[in-house]
Amino acid sequence: MSAPETPDGRYIVVRGRLWRRARPDLSEAERDRIVGDLMRARRAVKTAKAADDAEALALARRAVDAAKHALGERGPVWWRDGAPDLNRHMARNTPYADWYAALPEDGSATE
């Protein structure tokens, strides 16, 4: 089951919380490349933690952050209409509250 996507396509909802989606202007190839970078960086975080290597951990976390910025999930918003960034807000406390409340109990999006 995939996470429900807000009607404007800006966020997905996971356990009631909004998470910013990747920039829609990325080509599939570019998105795949960045996601690959992100996955490698996340594996490097895990490895650095297991090795208790603070320097490697800091480097890996910077790589995760860079990939998240490149995807548009962090940093400046990718939309241009002036709407605020509600990333990490609980959906019930945002303008998406009514939409979220209308979702089926299992949290799946309706078509």
N, C-alpha and C positions, 0 to 999 in steps of 0.2 A: 504494500500500500504506500502510495506516495503522499507526501505532506500536502495539505491544502495550500493553494496559492491565492493570495488576495486578488480581488477582481481587477485591480490595476496592474497586477503582475510584478509588484515591487518586492513582495515578501512571501515567504512560506511561513507556515505556523507549525511549530514543534512544541508539544506539551503546553499549548496555550500561549507561547511566546513567539513574537515576530522576529524573523531572521531575514536580513536583506538578501535578495537574489543577486545572482551575477548579472553583469551588464548585458543587456540584450543585443548590443551592437557588436559584440565579439563574434568573430567567425567561429565555426565549429572547430576548426584546426587550432586557432589561437586559444580558445577555451580549453581544449584538450591538452594543449601544451602547458598552460598555466596550472590546470588541475594536476597534471603529472608533477610539476614543480612542487605544488602544495603537498601531494602525497609523499614525495621524497623528503620534504622538509619535516613533515609529521613523523615519518619513520626516524629521521635524524634526532628529533626531540626525544623519542622513546629510547633510542640507543644512548644518547647523552645522559638521560636520566639513569638508565641502568648502569652506566659507567661512572656515575657521579662526577661528570665532567662539566663543571660550571661554564667554562669557556665555550665548549662545543654546544651546550644547551642554549646559551645566549645567541650564538650564531644561528642555530637551528630555529629558534623562536623568531629571529629577525627575518629568516627566509619564509617562515609561515606568514608573518605579517606582510611581507612584500607580495606574496602570492595573493593573499586576501585583498590587498589594495588593488592589484592588477585585475582581479576579477570584479572589483567594484563592491565587494561585500564589506569593506572597511574604507575609511577615508571619505572624501567628498561624495555626496550622492550622485548617481548617474542620471537622474531625471532633472528636467530644467524648468518645472512649473512652480518652483518655490515651496513645494510641500515639505514639511519637516521630516527629518529622519527619525523613524520610530523603531529602529533596529533594537532588538532585545527588550522592547516593551511588551507587557502582557496585552494580548489582543483585546481583552475585555475592557481595558483602560484607554483605548484609542478610538479614533473615528471608525475603525473596522469592527467595533463591538457588536453592532446589530448583525452584520454579515457573519461574524464568528458565532454568535449565539444561534443563528439559523442553520449552522452545519449539523449534519446527522451526529448522533451520539458517538459514533466510531471515529469522528474527526475527519472523515473523507470529504473531499470537495464535491459539490454538486455541479452538474453540467448544465 
